[in-house]
Amino acid sequence: MTDQVLAPADVFCRATLNFAARSGEFVAEPTELDILDGRAADLPGWAECGFELRSHPTAASSWDDDELAAVHHQEMEQLARELTGCDVALVSNHIKRGPEHAAQHQDLAPIAFVHSDFAAGYDDLARRSYEQSDREGSMRALERNGVTAADVAAAERLVILQFWRNTGPAKMDFPLAFCDARTVTPADTRPILVTDYAGSGFDFEALAVLGPTDASPYRWYAFPELQPDETVAFRTYDTDLVARGETWFTPHSAFRDPEVEIGQPARSSIELRAICLYE
């Protein structure tokens, strides 16, 4: 965690986030805190604080799955390369969240629990996923970028940069908040097993984030009224940071906007994950 004094920031709202309890059973510990206005804050960018807002119009004519795969995946690969300086970025799929998707599987509802997606060791699983020739999205990403599964396995460094985009009304019931990675350490987390995510058969370990303390005074940000031509990039893995025992993740969580009744309007969003490879 940094010892620097972080600049003051305007408060977006007061909200409750669900952390994991620091002692006893593995249960949620609701905590009320300030969500700061990321638009008004002086933030240094994803490489330091873990996340950043980018203006990023898409050439996709709709949020249709086929259109996204044909157009938007490649756009986000290009943006990931620009942001990280990596040699190759691979986007193999996307996740939509909204009432209709939550009705299909509860894992596709907004996740109102403070977490980051991947515990240490996830890079082995990510590399192996590109060896499975039956994964259409993965094979398409490899072909589009002119690389092979062997190239993924041989990459010296792997960074996972994720992108979150609002596809519905600018004011929503459960927007997404991000924790400044400079205010959290690996000791503030514990692994949590995720099984059969969204019915995919995919099992992995994510990170649950423990409740804040005086020694871990997390700082949380959201970006009010996100537009469809904006995206938030946030880091969820970096093999170099894992090796050094530093914060490789960016805690995030959906939270209830106190000015919006549930479902009036409901959140509608899309998430993409870029596997960034350094030769």
N, C-alpha and C positions, 0 to 999 in steps of 0.2 A: 504494500500500500504506500502511496506517495505521502511524503511529509509536507509537501507544499500546501500553501493556503489556497483553496479554490475560490475563484471569483464569485461574488454574490450573483444570484439569479432570481428572476421573477417567479412567483408561484403560479402554476397553472390551476391547480386545485388541491384540495385535501381529500385523500382517498385511503382506502384500506387495501393492503397487499397481504397475501397469504404466504408466510414464510414457513420453513420447517422448524419445529421446536429444537432448541439447542440441547435439551436433556430429556430423558424419559423416552416414551414411545415416539415413533415416527408419525407425528400428527401435524396438522396445519396450525399455525400460530398467527391469527390475524393481527395486523399492526397498522395503525393509522399513522400516516406521514404525509409530508408535502411532496407533491409531484411538481417539479420545476418546469418552466417553459423553455424547451430546447431551442425554440426560435429566437428567444431573447438572450440566450446564454452565450458566453464566449467559450466554446468548446473546441478542442484541438484536432478532432478528427478520429476516425475509427482506430488508427494504429496506436493511439494513446489512451483514449477514453473508451474505446470498444465499439463506438457507433458514430454515424454521421448521417445527416440528411442531404440528399442530392436531388437536384432538379433532373428529371429523366423522362421525357416524353417517349412513348412507345409507338412504333409503326403498326402494331397489331390493331386490327380494325374492331376486335371484340375480345372478350375474356373467354371465348370458346377454347376448350382444351386443345383441339387440333391447331387452332390459330396460335395459341401460346407456344406449343411445341415447335411450330414451323417458323415463328418470327421472334417471339419474346425470349426464348431460351438463349438464342444466339446474341441478342442484344445484351442480355445480362452477363454473358460470358465476356463480351467486350468491355462492359463497365467494370467487371471484376479485375480484368487485366489492367485497366487504367488505374484503378484504385490501389492495387497491390504491387504492380510491377512484376507479377509472376510470368512464367514462360507460357503456361497453358492454364485455361480455366474451363471447367466442365460443368455444365448444368444439364442434368438428366431428367428432372421432373419438376413438378410444382405442387403446392398444396393450396386449396381454396378453403376459406372458412366463412361460414354464414349459416343462417337457419336451415336452409335446404340441405347443406352438407352435414351439419350437426345431426339432422334427422336420419342421415344414412349411417353415421357412426359418431359416438360421443367424443372421440378423439379429435374430431374436426370442429368442435365448438371452440370459442376463444378459451385459452388456457389461463385461468385465473389463479395460478400458483407460481411463485417465484422460482425460476429454474434457468438453466442453460442446457442446451440440447445434448452435449456430449461430455462424458467423463474421460479422464486420461486413458489412453489406449485405443480410442475410437479410430485412430488413423489406420490401424491394422484392418479393422472391419470395413472402412471406407475403401481401402485399396482392394480388398478381396471382392467387394461388390462389383468391381469392373471386370472381374474374371468370369462372371456368370453370363454366358452368351445369350441366355434367355431373357435378360433384362433389356427390353427394347430401348428405353430411354438412355440407358448407359451406353449401349452400342451405337446409338445415333450420335451421342455426344462425342464419343471417340472418333467416329468417322468424320464428323464435321470439323474436328480439330486436327485430323491427320496424325493421331497418336494411337497407341495400343495399350492393352491392359498391362503389358510388361513395362511400358513407360511410366504408368501410374505407380506400379510397384517399386520402380527404381528411383523415383523422385526423391531428392535429398530432403526437401522440406514440403510440408503440406499445410495449407491454411484453408479453413472453411469460412467463407464470407457469405452471410445470408442477407436476403433482401425482403423487406416487408413493404407492401403497397396497399393502400386503401383503394377499393374498387366501388365503394358505395358513397353515401352522403358524407360530407366533410365532418359533420358532427354525429357521433355514433355512441351507442351505449357502452361498449367495451373496447376503448382504444388500447394501444400497446404502450407500455412504459419501459424504459431502458435504464439500467444502473451504470453509473460511471465506473468503468473497470479499475480506475485508480483508487477506488474506495472499498474494494473487496479483494480478498485473498483466497487461495485454495483452501485455507483452514476454515473459511466461512461456508464451506459446502460439504455435502456428503453425497455419494453415489446413490442413485435410485434406479432400479431395474424397470425398464419399459418392455412389455411383452406384446407381441402381435400388434404393433402400432397401426391403428386405423384399419385393422383387419388384413394387413399386408403380409403377416407372418414374420415380420422383421423384429428382432429382439436386440436391445442395446442398453447401455447404461447412460442415463442422463445425470445432471447435477441438480440436486435440491439445494436451495440457499437458506442458510440458517438466519434466524431473526437478528436484527441489528442490535448492537451494544454500543457503549461509550467508546470501546476500542475499535468498533467497526461501524462508523457513522455513514452508512451508505447514502449516496445522492442519486435521486431518481429524476428522470426527465421524460417528457412526452412532447410531441409536436402537434399543437392544436390545429384542427381543421386541415388535415392532410388531403392533398389533391391527387387525382389519379396520375398526374404527370410528375409526381414526386415519389421517391423511394428512400427508405432508411436502410443503410448498409450496416450490418453488425457482425462482429467476429465471434464465432463459436468454437474455433479450434485453431491451434498453431503448434506444430510439433516442436519448433524452437523454444517457445515459451514453456511448453510442458517439460521439456528436457531441463530447463533452468529452474523449474519450480515456481514460475511466475504465473500471473493470472492470464490464462489463455482463453477465457470465456467472457461473455457479456450477459449477466443476469437480465431477464426480461419477464414481463407478465402482463396479461390483460388486467384492466382495472375498471371499476364502474365510474363513469363520468357522472358526478352527482347532479348535473344539469339535464341529464337525458334519462327518460323512463326506459326500462328494459324493453327492447324491441321497437322503440319509437325515436329514431330508427335503429334497427339491429346492425351490427358491424358486418361488413362484407369486405374480405381482403384476400390477397394472394401472397404466398411466400415461395421464394426460390432459394436454392442452396448451390453455391459455386464451390467446387473443389479446385483450389488453386495450387498448381504444381510448380516447383522450382527445381530445375535440373541440376 
